[in-house]
């Protein structure tokens, strides 16, 4: 949520935040890999992160995407895991389209400071891409938790614990 707000207000994603997410993602994936006895999810996540970095790097050199956005996109697969990549991709597409539409059409928003700020972003030609990335990642993680909870409750694991 911090990345969401900082990117929206300053159009910057700090290396500290990206490194924190990288460590959190690597640690959780390693724990899951040891627990399951399979390193497939960790390898898939690392490959997806590397691929995203390679694909987005030229857009950074052309000044179409910020460096923080490129680094954040490379770390997100490690944070959500290989099994959440499809959900993340669909949500990212949806939220990025909504964000671009809001920035390009700020009159859709209610009056006030928020509308003025979005108009300012439009004049600068900036779209804070970290906002839809963060929202899509949060929603993907919530979806994975919900899916695990439903699986555990349907298999009777939760009933055995209580």
C-alpha positions as CSV (number, residue, x, y, z in Angstrom):
1,X,0.0,0.0,0.0
2,X,3.0,2.3,0.7
3,X,4.2,1.9,-2.9
4,X,0.7,2.7,-4.2
5,X,0.5,6.0,-2.3
6,X,4.1,7.1,-2.8
7,X,4.0,6.4,-6.5
8,X,0.7,8.2,-6.8
9,X,1.9,11.3,-5.0
10,X,5.5,11.5,-6.1
11,X,5.8,9.3,-9.2
12,X,8.7,7.5,-7.5
13,X,9.2,3.9,-6.3
14,X,12.2,3.6,-3.9
15,X,14.8,0.9,-4.2
16,X,14.3,0.3,-0.4
17,X,10.7,-0.7,-1.0
18,X,11.5,-2.9,-4.0
19,X,14.3,-4.6,-2.1
20,X,12.0,-5.2,0.9
21,X,9.4,-6.9,-1.5
22,X,12.2,-8.9,-3.1
23,X,13.4,-10.3,0.3
24,X,9.8,-10.9,1.4
25,X,9.0,-12.7,-1.9
26,X,12.2,-14.8,-1.9
27,X,11.7,-15.8,1.7
28,X,8.1,-16.8,1.3
29,X,8.8,-18.7,-1.9
30,X,11.8,-20.5,-0.3
31,X,9.6,-21.5,2.7
32,X,6.9,-22.8,0.4
33,X,9.4,-24.7,-1.8
34,X,11.0,-26.4,1.2
35,X,7.6,-27.3,2.6
36,X,6.3,-28.7,-0.7
37,X,9.6,-30.3,-1.7
38,X,9.3,-28.7,-5.2
39,X,11.3,-25.7,-6.5
40,X,9.1,-25.3,-9.6
41,X,7.1,-22.3,-8.3
42,X,10.3,-20.5,-7.3
43,X,12.0,-21.2,-10.6
44,X,8.9,-20.1,-12.5
45,X,8.7,-16.9,-10.5
46,X,12.3,-16.1,-11.0
47,X,12.1,-16.7,-14.7
48,X,9.0,-14.5,-15.0
49,X,10.7,-11.7,-13.1
50,X,13.7,-11.9,-15.3
51,X,11.6,-11.9,-18.4
52,X,9.6,-8.9,-17.3
53,X,12.8,-7.0,-16.5
54,X,14.2,-7.8,-19.9
55,X,11.0,-6.9,-21.7
56,X,10.4,-3.6,-19.8
57,X,14.0,-2.4,-19.8
58,X,13.9,-1.0,-23.4
59,X,10.7,0.9,-22.4
60,X,12.7,2.5,-19.6
61,X,15.5,3.5,-21.9
62,X,12.9,5.1,-24.2
63,X,11.5,7.0,-21.1
64,X,8.0,5.3,-21.5
65,X,8.2,3.6,-18.1
66,X,10.0,4.6,-14.9
67,X,12.9,2.6,-13.5
68,X,11.0,2.0,-10.3
69,X,8.1,0.5,-12.3
70,X,10.5,-1.8,-14.2
71,X,12.1,-3.0,-10.9
72,X,8.8,-3.4,-9.2
73,X,7.4,-5.5,-12.1
74,X,10.5,-7.7,-12.0
75,X,10.0,-8.4,-8.2
76,X,6.2,-8.9,-8.2
77,X,6.4,-12.5,-9.6
78,X,8.6,-13.5,-6.7
79,X,6.1,-11.9,-4.3
80,X,3.0,-13.6,-5.7
81,X,4.5,-16.8,-6.9
82,X,4.2,-18.6,-10.2
83,X,0.6,-19.8,-9.4
84,X,-0.7,-16.3,-9.1
85,X,0.8,-14.9,-12.4
86,X,-2.3,-15.4,-14.5
87,X,-4.6,-13.6,-12.0
88,X,-2.0,-10.9,-11.6
89,X,-1.7,-10.3,-15.3
90,X,-5.4,-10.1,-15.8
91,X,-5.9,-7.7,-12.9
92,X,-2.9,-5.6,-14.0
93,X,-4.4,-5.2,-17.4
94,X,-7.7,-4.1,-16.0
95,X,-6.3,-1.7,-13.4
96,X,-3.8,-0.2,-15.9
97,X,-6.6,0.5,-18.3
98,X,-8.7,2.1,-15.6
99,X,-5.7,4.2,-14.4
100,X,-4.9,5.4,-17.9
101,X,-8.6,6.2,-18.5
102,X,-8.8,8.2,-15.2
103,X,-5.6,10.2,-16.0
104,X,-6.7,10.9,-19.6
105,X,-10.3,11.8,-18.6
106,X,-10.0,13.5,-15.2
107,X,-13.5,15.1,-15.6
108,X,-15.0,11.6,-14.8
109,X,-13.9,12.1,-11.2
110,X,-15.8,14.2,-8.6
111,X,-14.7,17.8,-8.1
112,X,-12.0,18.6,-5.7
113,X,-8.3,18.3,-5.2
114,X,-8.1,14.7,-6.5
115,X,-9.4,15.8,-9.9
116,X,-7.0,18.7,-10.0
117,X,-4.1,16.4,-9.2
118,X,-5.1,14.0,-11.9
119,X,-5.3,16.9,-14.4
120,X,-1.8,17.9,-13.3
121,X,-0.6,14.3,-14.0
122,X,-2.2,14.5,-17.5
123,X,-0.5,17.8,-18.2
124,X,2.9,16.4,-17.2
125,X,2.1,13.3,-19.4
126,X,2.8,10.9,-16.4
127,X,0.8,7.8,-15.5
128,X,1.9,6.4,-12.1
129,X,2.1,2.8,-13.2
130,X,3.1,1.6,-9.8
131,X,-0.5,2.2,-8.6
132,X,-2.1,-0.5,-10.8
133,X,0.9,-2.8,-10.2
134,X,0.5,-2.5,-6.4
135,X,-3.3,-3.0,-6.6
136,X,-3.1,-6.0,-8.9
137,X,-0.4,-7.6,-6.6
138,X,-2.5,-7.0,-3.5
139,X,-5.6,-8.4,-5.1
140,X,-3.7,-11.4,-6.4
141,X,-2.4,-12.2,-2.9
142,X,-5.9,-11.8,-1.4
143,X,-7.3,-14.1,-4.1
144,X,-4.6,-16.7,-3.3
145,X,-5.4,-16.5,0.4
146,X,-9.1,-16.8,-0.4
147,X,-8.5,-19.8,-2.6
148,X,-6.4,-21.5,0.0
149,X,-9.0,-20.8,2.7
150,X,-11.8,-22.3,0.5
151,X,-9.7,-25.4,-0.3
152,X,-8.9,-25.9,3.3
153,X,-12.5,-25.5,4.4
154,X,-13.9,-27.8,1.7
155,X,-11.4,-30.5,2.5
156,X,-12.2,-30.4,6.2
157,X,-8.8,-29.3,7.4
158,X,-10.3,-26.3,9.2
159,X,-12.9,-28.5,11.0
160,X,-10.1,-30.8,12.2
161,X,-8.2,-27.9,13.6
162,X,-11.1,-26.7,15.8
